[in-house]
Amino acid sequence: MKITEFVETLDCEGALLADLADRAGTDALVPTCPGWRIGDLLRHTGAVHRWAASCVAEGAVEPVPFPAAPEPAGAELPGWFREGHAALVRTLAEAPADVECWTFLPTAPSSPLEFWARRQAHETAVHRMDAESALGASFTPVAAEFAEDGVDELLTGFHARPRSRVRTTDPRVLRIRAADTGMVWTVHLSQEPPRTVRGDEGTADCDVVGEASWLYAALWNRLPLNGPGVTGDASLARLWTETAGI
């Protein structure tokens, strides 16, 4: 995907998240984030947006600490969220393509600007799903290409880091297949961080097959990772659900 497409997706997803939050109210519980209310969701996502914008705008080349919890509450929160979201979209849209700044995943895209546009588009899309869960609504599916990219970021980026808790005592293999895009990931599990290979590599202990938008929601733990698309050793799918939270 192009950087402009990530920014456009971020713009749309953030606006939808804000509208859903307005409908639900800041005190509504968020089932997909146990213990959170919509107010917590707005504070978290709004803080992330401001953090990301500052990394790009300031050209920070060293790790930037995540900011402390913001103060806005109640009626101030939706406007505060919209303000930060708009500033992030504007920062990413206006940043030079060759901007140099810090990134934090081991398999970053081709440029820091692409990294931040991609990361914030997915951050916001997943939390938009959380806002929908507060209304008891079905998730609005994301486009297949975007979903495939988000699964790739999760598997080859987040879970390639030492902090991933998805571990097995003995070597096991989890295969993820997007039925509509044809993309395949082979995830090698062991006592070390997961090692993901793009493509069909060897025999799998558990296969997970579904449309990219379903894989996106399920692997980010917003939908149950079960059903007819999960075959073989289902304990590996349960392990993912129990330990893969970011």
ROVEX-626912 format. One line per 2 residues: number of its first residue (from 1); their letters; for each residue x, y, z of N, C-alpha, C. Coordinates in nm, 3 decimals, padded with zeros to 5 digits. Atoms other than C-alpha are relative to their C-alpha. Example, Ala and Ser with C-alpha at 12.3 -4.5 7.8 and 13.67 -1.06 7.14 Angstrom:
2
1 = AS = 00.089/-00.119/00.000/01.230/-00.450/00.780/00.090/00.120/00.000; -00.082/-00.119/-00.006/01.367/-00.106/00.714/-00.077/00.109/00.073
This chain:
246
1 = MK = 00.083/-00.120/00.000/00.000/00.000/00.000/00.086/00.125/00.000; -00.071/-00.126/00.003/00.107/00.359/-00.060/-00.020/00.075/00.132
3 = IT = 00.010/-00.081/-00.122/00.171/00.604/00.223/-00.130/00.079/-00.001; 00.123/-00.078/00.007/-00.118/00.818/00.100/-00.123/-00.085/00.033
5 = EF = 00.113/00.088/-00.031/-00.351/00.517/00.128/-00.009/-00.027/00.149; 00.001/00.018/-00.145/-00.245/00.455/00.487/-00.055/00.124/00.069
7 = VE = 00.047/-00.125/-00.062/-00.306/00.821/00.571/-00.149/00.017/-00.021; 00.144/-00.008/00.027/-00.648/00.814/00.404/-00.077/-00.096/00.090
9 = TL = 00.065/00.098/-00.088/-00.738/00.500/00.600/-00.001/00.050/00.143; -00.008/-00.057/-00.134/-00.618/00.660/00.923/-00.105/00.110/00.018
11 = DC = 00.097/-00.110/-00.006/-00.833/00.966/00.849/-00.142/-00.054/00.016; 00.136/00.056/-00.003/-01.146/00.759/00.785/-00.026/-00.077/00.129
13 = EG = 00.019/00.083/-00.119/-01.095/00.517/01.075/-00.010/00.086/00.126; 00.007/-00.087/-00.116/-01.032/00.795/01.325/-00.132/00.074/00.010
15 = AL = 00.129/-00.069/00.000/-01.343/00.983/01.220/-00.112/-00.095/00.042; 00.102/00.098/-00.036/-01.549/00.666/01.249/00.009/-00.034/00.149
17 = LA = -00.017/00.028/-00.143/-01.402/00.588/01.592/-00.063/00.111/00.084; 00.055/-00.113/-00.075/-01.496/00.936/01.714/-00.152/00.001/-00.004
19 = DL = 00.146/00.003/00.013/-01.851/00.907/01.581/-00.060/-00.113/00.083; 00.048/00.112/-00.080/-01.895/00.566/01.743/00.007/00.032/00.149
21 = AD = -00.015/-00.038/-00.141/-01.766/00.703/02.073/-00.110/00.098/00.041; 00.109/-00.093/-00.028/-02.019/00.986/02.054/-00.130/-00.076/00.024
23 = RA = 00.124/00.077/-00.010/-02.298/00.732/02.006/-00.002/-00.084/00.128; -00.005/00.090/-00.116/-02.181/00.501/02.284/00.003/00.077/00.132
25 = GT = -00.019/-00.075/-00.125/-02.091/00.767/02.542/00.127/-00.044/00.069; -00.131/00.029/-00.057/-01.766/00.786/02.737/-00.003/-00.102/00.113
27 = DA = 00.007/00.097/-00.109/-01.892/00.560/03.019/-00.031/-00.142/-00.047; 00.036/00.132/00.051/-01.984/00.268/02.791/00.118/-00.096/00.011
29 = LV = -00.102/00.103/-00.010/-01.791/-00.053/02.854/00.044/-00.045/-00.139; -00.057/00.046/00.126/-01.561/-00.184/02.578/00.030/-00.149/00.014
31 = PT = -00.019/00.144/-00.022/-01.600/-00.565/02.568/00.131/-00.056/-00.053; -00.124/00.053/00.058/-01.294/-00.619/02.348/00.125/00.046/00.077
33 = CP = -00.110/-00.046/-00.087/-01.076/-00.434/02.603/-00.050/-00.006/00.143; 00.056/00.016/-00.134/-01.182/-00.574/02.941/00.054/00.102/00.099
35 = GW = -00.037/-00.100/-00.099/-01.183/-00.309/03.212/00.001/00.141/-00.054; -00.001/-00.133/00.062/-01.192/-00.021/02.964/-00.142/00.048/-00.025
37 = RI = 00.119/-00.068/00.049/-01.468/00.226/02.894/00.039/00.084/-00.121; -00.028/-00.080/00.119/-01.499/00.443/02.585/00.094/00.115/00.033
39 = GD = -00.091/-00.107/-00.040/-01.330/00.724/02.775/00.145/-00.045/00.002; -00.136/00.054/-00.001/-01.023/00.503/02.827/00.051/-00.021/-00.142
41 = LL = -00.038/00.023/00.139/-01.023/00.412/02.460/00.040/00.130/-00.068; -00.032/-00.129/00.059/-01.028/00.777/02.357/00.131/00.056/00.055
43 = RH = -00.125/-00.049/-00.059/-00.752/00.869/02.602/00.121/-00.073/-00.057; -00.112/00.079/00.050/-00.528/00.584/02.489/00.030/00.033/-00.146
45 = TG = -00.024/-00.022/00.143/-00.576/00.630/02.115/00.041/00.143/-00.028; -00.039/-00.139/00.017/-00.558/01.007/02.141/00.143/00.026/00.042
47 = AV = -00.139/-00.015/-00.044/-00.231/00.983/02.334/00.096/-00.062/-00.101; -00.082/00.064/00.103/-00.089/00.741/02.076/00.013/00.092/-00.122
49 = HR = -00.004/-00.091/00.115/-00.183/00.983/01.797/00.096/00.116/00.024; -00.089/-00.113/-00.031/-00.005/01.272/01.969/00.146/-00.044/00.007
51 = WA = -00.136/00.056/-00.009/00.300/01.055/02.042/00.058/-00.023/-00.140; -00.047/00.028/00.136/00.326/00.940/01.680/00.027/00.129/-00.077
53 = AS = -00.018/-00.127/00.070/00.281/01.293/01.546/00.127/00.070/00.046; -00.120/-00.067/-00.050/00.557/01.423/01.771/00.127/-00.068/-00.051
55 = CV = -00.117/00.073/00.052/00.799/01.149/01.658/00.033/00.046/-00.141; -00.022/-00.040/00.140/00.752/01.249/01.293/00.032/00.149/-00.009
57 = AE = -00.017/-00.145/00.012/00.721/01.626/01.337/00.134/00.047/00.055; -00.125/-00.042/-00.063/01.028/01.652/01.562/00.121/-00.073/-00.055
59 = GA = -00.111/00.077/00.055/01.236/01.403/01.363/00.080/-00.069/00.108; -00.068/00.065/-00.113/01.315/01.214/01.684/00.070/-00.126/-00.048
61 = VE = -00.077/00.116/00.045/01.592/00.964/01.613/00.029/-00.098/00.113; -00.013/00.087/-00.116/01.604/00.817/01.965/-00.140/-00.039/00.048
63 = PV = 00.131/00.042/-00.049/01.321/00.622/02.132/-00.069/00.110/00.079; 00.080/-00.103/-00.065/01.043/00.852/02.248/-00.093/-00.067/00.101
65 = PF = 00.088/00.063/-00.101/00.874/00.755/02.578/-00.146/00.032/-00.028; 00.143/-00.024/00.018/00.501/00.713/02.562/-00.045/00.099/00.107
67 = PA = 00.039/-00.104/-00.097/00.332/01.012/02.730/-00.083/-00.055/00.114; 00.083/00.036/-00.115/00.167/00.993/03.069/-00.147/00.016/-00.037
69 = AP = 00.144/-00.006/00.028/-00.209/00.950/03.082/-00.049/00.144/-00.004; 00.048/-00.138/00.011/-00.380/01.270/02.964/-00.114/00.029/00.097
71 = EP = 00.097/-00.044/-00.098/-00.618/01.468/03.178/-00.144/00.013/-00.051; 00.138/-00.028/00.042/-00.924/01.535/02.956/-00.098/-00.108/00.046
73 = AG = 00.102/00.093/-00.048/-01.243/01.377/03.085/-00.136/00.043/-00.049; 00.139/-00.029/00.029/-01.610/01.354/03.011/-00.023/00.067/-00.133
75 = AE = 00.041/-00.067/00.123/-01.744/01.600/02.757/00.117/00.053/-00.080; -00.116/-00.052/00.071/-01.394/01.724/02.669/00.068/-00.105/-00.087
77 = LP = -00.077/00.105/00.064/-01.267/01.388/02.551/-00.021/-00.011/-00.151; 00.018/00.017/00.145/-01.429/01.355/02.205/00.069/00.110/-00.081
79 = GW = -00.066/-00.109/00.071/-01.307/01.698/02.097/00.151/-00.010/00.007; -00.145/00.020/-00.018/-00.960/01.632/02.241/00.051/-00.110/-00.092
81 = FR = -00.040/00.109/00.090/-00.945/01.303/02.048/00.002/00.047/-00.145; 00.007/-00.047/00.138/-01.056/01.464/01.722/00.114/00.096/-00.033
83 = EG = -00.109/-00.097/00.021/-00.799/01.741/01.762/00.133/-00.072/-00.024; -00.125/00.074/00.015/-00.510/01.496/01.807/00.003/-00.084/-00.125
85 = HA = 00.008/00.081/00.122/-00.630/01.272/01.526/00.023/00.087/-00.123; -00.016/-00.090/00.114/-00.654/01.564/01.284/00.145/00.047/-00.012
87 = AL = -00.139/-00.045/00.002/-00.307/01.683/01.384/00.092/-00.110/-00.053; -00.081/00.112/00.049/-00.161/01.336/01.319/-00.017/-00.016/-00.150
89 = VR = 00.025/00.012/00.145/-00.326/01.310/00.976/00.074/00.112/-00.074; -00.065/-00.114/00.065/-00.197/01.656/00.888/00.153/-00.016/00.003
91 = TL = -00.144/00.019/-00.010/00.155/01.578/01.014/00.051/-00.102/-00.101; -00.043/00.105/00.092/00.180/01.259/00.811/-00.017/00.043/-00.146
93 = AE = 00.025/-00.043/00.138/00.030/01.416/00.499/00.101/00.104/-00.046; -00.089/-00.111/00.037/00.270/01.713/00.509/00.148/-00.032/00.019
95 = AP = -00.140/00.033/-00.027/00.589/01.537/00.620/00.074/-00.033/-00.129; -00.078/00.038/00.118/00.868/01.505/00.362/00.019/-00.151/-00.007
97 = AD = -00.010/00.146/00.017/00.899/01.156/00.218/00.125/-00.057/00.061; -00.126/00.050/-00.052/01.258/01.130/00.340/00.025/00.038/00.146
99 = VE = -00.017/-00.037/-00.140/01.193/01.239/00.698/00.067/-00.115/00.076; -00.070/00.099/-00.081/01.424/01.061/00.942/-00.054/00.007/00.143
101 = CW = 00.046/00.005/-00.140/01.281/00.950/01.276/00.002/-00.144/00.047; -00.004/00.130/-00.067/01.274/00.662/01.519/-00.120/-00.086/-00.037
103 = TF = 00.109/00.098/00.016/01.067/00.347/01.454/00.028/-00.113/00.099; -00.021/00.095/-00.110/01.020/00.048/01.681/-00.030/-00.146/-00.033
105 = LP = 00.021/00.141/00.034/00.946/-00.274/01.488/00.120/-00.051/-00.080; -00.120/00.052/00.067/01.220/-00.506/01.354/-00.012/-00.010/-00.151
107 = TA = 00.017/00.011/00.145/01.069/-00.529/01.006/-00.074/00.124/-00.049; 00.063/-00.126/00.039/00.992/-00.164/00.935/-00.013/00.008/-00.152
109 = PS = 00.014/-00.020/00.144/00.863/-00.065/00.589/00.117/00.079/-00.059; -00.112/-00.059/00.073/01.076/00.120/00.334/00.047/00.133/00.055
111 = SP = -00.040/-00.129/-00.053/01.082/00.453/00.520/-00.067/00.023/00.134; 00.066/-00.032/-00.127/01.007/00.596/00.866/-00.140/00.057/-00.020
113 = LE = 00.133/-00.057/00.022/00.715/00.791/00.720/-00.100/-00.109/-00.031; 00.090/00.112/00.028/00.563/00.473/00.580/-00.028/-00.080/00.128
115 = FW = 00.020/00.072/-00.125/00.619/00.301/00.915/-00.110/00.065/00.083; 00.094/-00.066/-00.089/00.426/00.565/01.110/-00.139/00.011/-00.061
117 = AR = 00.132/-00.004/00.064/00.147/00.601/00.854/-00.067/-00.136/00.009; 00.053/00.137/-00.008/00.102/00.224/00.846/-00.042/-00.034/00.142
119 = RQ = 00.026/00.037/-00.139/00.125/00.177/01.223/-00.123/00.072/00.055; 00.113/-00.074/-00.054/-00.124/00.451/01.303/-00.131/-00.034/-00.070
121 = AH = 00.122/00.046/00.068/-00.370/00.335/01.039/-00.052/-00.127/00.065; 00.043/00.126/-00.063/-00.375/-00.011/01.197/-00.038/00.022/00.147
123 = ET = 00.035/-00.032/-00.139/-00.373/00.125/01.553/-00.143/00.052/00.008; 00.131/-00.065/-00.004/-00.681/00.330/01.475/-00.110/-00.093/-00.048
125 = AV = 00.101/00.094/00.050/-00.863/00.062/01.277/-00.038/-00.103/00.106; 00.028/00.099/-00.105/-00.829/-00.192/01.558/-00.080/00.063/00.114
127 = HR = 00.075/-00.064/-00.108/-00.949/00.057/01.818/-00.137/00.048/-00.046; 00.136/-00.024/00.051/-01.239/00.152/01.593/-00.088/-00.123/00.022
129 = MD = 00.074/00.122/-00.029/-01.344/-00.212/01.626/-00.040/-00.003/00.147; 00.032/-00.004/-00.143/-01.325/-00.167/02.002/-00.120/00.092/00.026
131 = AE = 00.114/-00.091/-00.016/-01.561/00.130/01.977/-00.129/-00.063/-00.049; 00.120/00.070/00.049/-01.802/-00.080/01.772/-00.047/-00.103/00.101
133 = SA = 00.039/00.103/-00.097/-01.793/-00.351/02.038/-00.078/00.062/00.115; 00.072/-00.068/-00.108/-01.915/-00.095/02.294/-00.147/00.021/-00.035
135 = LG = 00.139/-00.015/00.046/-02.231/-00.058/02.084/-00.064/-00.135/-00.032; 00.052/00.133/00.033/-02.271/-00.434/02.037/-00.015/-00.020/-00.149
137 = AS = 00.013/00.005/00.146/-02.225/-00.381/01.663/00.100/-00.098/-00.059; -00.095/00.081/00.075/-02.065/-00.615/01.413/00.110/00.091/-00.052
139 = FT = -00.111/-00.080/00.048/-01.724/-00.498/01.304/-00.016/00.034/-00.147; -00.006/-00.039/00.139/-01.711/-00.300/00.984/00.128/-00.058/-00.057
141 = PV = -00.122/00.064/00.050/-01.468/-00.507/00.774/00.092/00.101/-00.066; -00.098/-00.083/00.069/-01.148/-00.348/00.650/00.028/-00.061/-00.137
143 = AA = -00.032/00.048/00.134/-01.035/-00.378/00.288/00.101/-00.114/00.007; -00.083/00.119/-00.004/-00.861/-00.705/00.206/00.149/00.033/-00.004
145 = EF = -00.142/-00.035/00.010/-00.529/-00.543/00.108/00.051/00.059/00.131; -00.038/-00.060/-00.128/-00.520/-00.339/00.428/00.004/-00.106/00.109
147 = AE = 00.003/00.107/-00.100/-00.616/-00.643/00.637/00.123/-00.089/-00.013; -00.119/00.083/00.022/-00.340/-00.850/00.479/00.125/00.069/00.054
149 = DG = -00.114/-00.076/-00.048/-00.091/-00.576/00.558/00.004/00.001/00.153; 00.005/-00.002/-00.145/-00.208/-00.560/00.919/00.038/-00.133/00.062
151 = VD = -00.042/00.132/-00.048/-00.168/-00.934/00.965/00.151/-00.014/-00.014; -00.144/00.008/00.022/00.180/-00.908/00.818/00.076/00.081/00.104
153 = EL = -00.065/-00.081/-00.102/00.273/-00.625/01.055/-00.001/-00.071/00.135; 00.012/00.068/-00.128/00.148/-00.826/01.351/00.096/-00.118/00.010
155 = LT = -00.078/00.123/-00.003/00.326/-01.149/01.259/00.150/00.025/-00.015; -00.143/-00.019/00.029/00.656/-01.022/01.118/00.060/00.117/00.076
157 = GF = -00.048/-00.116/-00.075/00.679/-00.707/01.330/-00.014/-00.019/00.149; 00.022/00.006/-00.144/00.519/-00.723/01.672/00.047/-00.132/00.061
159 = HA = -00.034/00.128/-00.062/00.568/-01.095/01.730/00.136/-00.053/-00.041; -00.142/00.032/00.020/00.925/-01.097/01.603/00.083/00.058/00.113
161 = RP = -00.072/-00.064/-00.109/01.018/-00.894/01.910/00.017/-00.095/00.119; -00.022/00.087/-00.116/01.162/-01.060/02.224/-00.115/00.000/00.099
163 = RS = 00.107/-00.008/-00.099/00.861/-00.942/02.426/-00.121/-00.086/-00.037; 00.114/00.086/00.035/00.622/-01.172/02.234/-00.010/-00.116/00.099
165 = RV = 00.022/00.108/-00.098/00.469/-01.421/02.477/-00.051/-00.128/-00.066; 00.050/00.119/00.070/00.361/-01.670/02.209/00.115/-00.099/-00.010
167 = RT = -00.110/00.096/-00.007/00.592/-01.957/02.299/-00.057/-00.142/00.020; 00.035/00.140/-00.023/00.574/-02.338/02.296/00.124/-00.073/00.052
169 = TD = -00.112/00.077/-00.055/00.786/-02.591/02.482/00.076/-00.071/-00.111; -00.060/00.071/00.113/00.846/-02.796/02.166/-00.030/00.077/-00.128
171 = PR = 00.026/-00.071/00.127/00.872/-02.661/01.808/-00.135/-00.040/-00.060; 00.129/00.021/00.065/00.530/-02.622/01.646/-00.013/00.100/-00.114
173 = VL = 00.017/-00.087/00.115/00.407/-02.461/01.326/-00.147/00.037/-00.016; 00.134/-00.054/00.023/00.101/-02.239/01.279/00.000/00.065/-00.137
175 = RI = 00.007/-00.058/00.134/-00.001/-02.159/00.922/-00.124/00.087/-00.011; 00.108/-00.096/00.019/-00.214/-01.853/00.842/-00.017/00.021/-00.150
177 = RA = 00.024/-00.014/00.144/-00.378/-01.832/00.499/-00.120/00.092/-00.024; 00.109/-00.090/00.038/-00.586/-01.544/00.360/-00.065/-00.054/-00.127
179 = AD = 00.065/00.068/00.110/-00.839/-01.713/00.137/-00.029/00.092/-00.118; 00.038/-00.091/00.108/-00.928/-01.401/-00.062/00.120/00.065/-00.068
181 = TG = -00.116/-00.064/00.063/-00.581/-01.253/-00.123/00.107/-00.100/-00.040; -00.098/00.102/00.033/-00.382/-01.576/-00.138/00.128/00.007/00.084
183 = MV = -00.122/-00.013/-00.081/-00.122/-01.458/00.115/00.005/-00.109/00.106; -00.021/00.106/-00.098/00.026/-01.723/00.342/00.117/00.039/00.090
185 = WT = -00.108/-00.018/-00.097/00.236/-01.693/00.657/00.021/-00.131/00.074; -00.034/00.118/-00.079/00.415/-01.986/00.824/00.070/00.048/00.127
187 = VH = -00.049/-00.052/-00.128/00.470/-01.913/01.193/00.063/-00.115/00.078; -00.074/00.104/-00.073/00.738/-02.123/01.363/00.002/00.039/00.148
189 = LS = 00.010/-00.024/-00.143/00.671/-02.146/01.736/00.099/-00.088/00.075; -00.097/00.072/-00.082/00.923/-02.251/02.000/00.014/00.074/00.132
191 = QE = -00.027/-00.072/-00.123/01.071/-02.133/02.327/00.056/00.140/-00.026; -00.048/-00.131/00.043/01.206/-01.833/02.133/-00.117/00.080/-00.058
193 = PP = 00.107/-00.076/00.065/01.004/-01.549/01.979/-00.042/-00.065/-00.132; 00.046/00.060/00.125/00.790/-01.664/01.686/00.083/00.048/-00.120
195 = RT = -00.071/-00.033/00.124/00.968/-01.673/01.350/-00.098/-00.021/-00.116; 00.100/00.008/00.105/00.734/-01.594/01.063/00.066/00.009/-00.137
197 = VR = -00.047/00.003/00.138/00.809/-01.680/00.701/-00.120/00.029/-00.089; 00.107/-00.026/00.097/00.597/-01.533/00.423/00.003/-00.111/-00.104
199 = GD = 00.008/00.110/00.094/00.483/-01.829/00.217/-00.030/-00.132/00.070; 00.038/00.132/-00.048/00.392/-02.194/00.257/00.126/-00.082/00.018
201 = EG = -00.127/00.066/-00.029/00.684/-02.367/00.428/-00.023/-00.123/00.085; 00.009/00.125/-00.075/00.665/-02.731/00.528/-00.140/-00.033/00.048
203 = TA = 00.126/00.048/-00.055/00.394/-02.905/00.728/-00.038/00.080/00.123; 00.047/-00.077/-00.115/00.181/-02.717/00.978/-00.072/-00.089/00.100
205 = DC = 00.075/00.070/-00.104/00.044/-02.842/01.310/-00.143/00.053/00.009; 00.132/-00.062/-00.002/-00.248/-02.599/01.287/-00.010/00.097/-00.117
207 = DV = 00.025/-00.091/00.111/-00.393/-02.419/00.985/-00.116/00.091/00.035; 00.106/-00.098/-00.019/-00.598/-02.101/01.010/-00.025/00.066/-00.134
209 = VG = 00.034/-00.049/00.133/-00.778/-02.006/00.690/-00.126/00.085/00.009; 00.118/-00.086/00.003/-01.020/-01.719/00.633/00.026/00.122/-00.084
211 = EA = -00.020/-00.125/00.071/-01.078/-01.394/00.454/00.090/00.092/00.081; -00.100/-00.083/-00.066/-00.814/-01.136/00.532/-00.060/00.087/00.109
213 = SW = 00.062/-00.087/-00.102/-01.055/-00.908/00.721/-00.033/-00.077/00.127; 00.026/00.082/-00.119/-01.152/-01.195/00.953/00.130/-00.033/00.071
215 = LY = -00.130/00.028/-00.061/-00.789/-01.293/01.009/00.051/00.122/00.077; -00.045/-00.126/-00.062/-00.713/-00.929/01.090/-00.065/00.017/00.137
217 = AA = 00.070/-00.018/-00.127/-00.979/-00.908/01.360/00.032/-00.112/00.098; -00.022/00.114/-00.090/-00.915/-01.257/01.499/00.143/-00.004/00.054
219 = LW = -00.138/00.005/-00.046/-00.535/-01.237/01.516/00.034/00.118/00.091; -00.014/-00.110/-00.094/-00.560/-00.898/01.685/-00.091/-00.020/00.122
221 = NR = 00.082/00.039/-00.116/-00.792/-01.077/01.935/-00.126/00.085/00.016; 00.129/-00.070/-00.006/-01.105/-00.882/01.844/-00.116/-00.092/-00.039
223 = LP = 00.098/00.106/00.027/-01.289/-01.195/01.724/00.061/-00.132/00.048; -00.054/00.130/-00.041/-01.258/-01.556/01.847/00.077/-00.067/-00.114
225 = LN = -00.079/00.072/00.101/-00.986/-01.749/01.663/-00.041/-00.147/00.004; 00.051/00.137/00.005/-01.196/-02.058/01.612/-00.099/-00.013/-00.115
227 = GP = 00.096/00.022/00.108/-01.453/-02.212/01.378/00.057/-00.093/-00.106; -00.041/00.095/00.104/-01.429/-02.416/01.056/00.130/00.036/-00.068
229 = GV = -00.126/-00.039/00.062/-01.129/-02.216/00.937/00.123/-00.044/00.077; -00.111/00.046/-00.082/-00.915/-02.358/01.217/00.001/-00.152/00.000
231 = TG = -00.010/00.146/00.008/-00.798/-02.716/01.154/00.135/-00.044/00.058; -00.122/00.051/-00.060/-00.536/-02.940/01.309/-00.004/00.019/00.151
233 = DA = -00.011/-00.014/-00.146/-00.416/-02.877/01.664/-00.054/00.136/00.043; 00.065/-00.125/-00.038/-00.660/-02.615/01.788/00.061/00.063/00.125
235 = SL = -00.062/-00.058/-00.119/-00.455/-02.570/02.106/00.094/00.114/-00.037; -00.088/-00.108/00.043/-00.220/-02.349/01.903/-00.080/00.128/-00.024
237 = AR = 00.086/-00.116/00.014/-00.509/-02.119/01.816/-00.038/00.055/00.137; 00.032/-00.045/-00.137/-00.605/-02.108/02.184/00.122/00.069/00.063
239 = LW = -00.121/-00.062/-00.051/-00.242/-02.033/02.273/00.014/00.143/-00.052; -00.008/-00.134/00.057/-00.251/-01.738/02.035/-00.096/00.094/00.073
241 = TE = 00.100/-00.084/-00.067/-00.570/-01.603/02.192/00.044/00.037/00.141; -00.037/-00.020/-00.140/-00.426/-01.639/02.541/00.126/00.084/00.019
243 = TA = -00.132/-00.061/-00.023/-00.079/-01.494/02.484/00.041/00.107/-00.100; -00.045/-00.089/00.109/-00.070/-01.278/02.169/-00.041/00.145/00.018
245 = GI = 00.044/-00.138/-00.018/-00.222/-00.961/02.313/00.117/00.098/00.000; -00.106/-00.102/00.011/-00.019/-00.649/02.232/-00.025/00.109/00.106
